[in-house]
Amino acid sequence: MIRVVVERKIKEGKKAEVLDLIRQIRGSALGQPGYISGETLVGYEDPSLCMVISNWEEPEHWGAWKNSAQRKAIDSKVEPMPVDEPRITLLKHAELPYTKGYYRTFR
């Protein structure tokens, strides 16, 4: 599984419109192969910050969705509203150096 973080800084007065478009993008992603889940967050201290975190089975699933005509059509409406280009980061779980028979309890 991978996580995709899309971070945008939104121009003042455009937040509600951008969040509506992001909801459309996330709603459209529901039926895409490999899509698991997602959430939309806004900055607590910086209200211009908007971040979408989505979970995908494989990077290829995200890539197919990112490049799909359906996503691009909605995303093109978002493009003029952020302050700059979105920052997209793909993440995966860290492989921890556990050895056979070693278990650690976290409290």
N, C-alpha and C positions, 0 to 999 in steps of 0.2 A: 504494500500500500504506500502511496505517496500523498503528501499534502501540497497543495498549491496555494500560495499566498499572493493575492493581487492587492497591492496597496496604491491608493490614489489620494491626492490632496485636492479637495473640491473648492472651486471658486465660491466666494461668499454669495449667498442667495440661491445657489443651485443644488443644495444638499437634498431637498425633498425630491426633486426631479431625478437626480442621479440614483437615489435609493430606490425609486420606483423602477427605473430601468434595470438596476442590479437585481431586483426581485424578479423581473421578467427573464433575465439571463439565467438566474438560478432555477427558476421554474422550468425553463426549457431544458436545463441540464438533467433534470430528473429522469428523463427517458433515455439518456445517452448510455451506451455501453461503457461499463467500468465505473460509472459515477456511484459513489457511496453516500456522501452527505456533504453539507456545507453550512456555513454560517456567515452572517454579515455583521461586522463590528464597526463602531464609530469611536473616535478618540474621546476619551474622558477629559483630558486636559487640553487637547487640540481638536476642537469640533470640526475642523476642515479635513481631518484624517478619516478615511473610509477604507476598511480592509475586508476582503472576502477570503475566507479559508475554506477550501473544498478538499475532499478526500476522494481519491481515485485508486482503482485497483492497480493500474500500471501507467507509467509516463506516456505510453502510446495512446491510451484512452484520453488523457488530458489533451495531448497534441491534436488528436482528431477533432475533439470538441473545440479547442482554441481556433483551429483553422476552418471550422465548418461555416457554411454560408449563413446558417441560422444564427450562430453566435455573433458573427461579424456584422450582420444586419442590425442587431440591437446595440452592439458595442459601438458602432459608428455614430449612434445618437449620443452616446456618453462622451465620446472623444473631445468635443469642444468645451466641455464643462470642467474637467480637472485643470489644475494649475499647470501640470506638466504630464509627461507620459507616465502610464502606470508602471509600477515596479512589480515584476512577476518573479517569484522565487519558488522553486520546486524543492521539497524536503522529503527525506526518508528517515525512518527510525535508525538510530545509531546502533551499530553492532557492538554489543558489550563483550568484553573479554572474559566471559564466564567459562569455567572449566567443568568437566564432568564431575558430578557429585557436589558441586558448590552451589549453595543456595543462600540468598541473603534476604532477610526480612526487613522491610522498611516500616518504621513506626512513626 
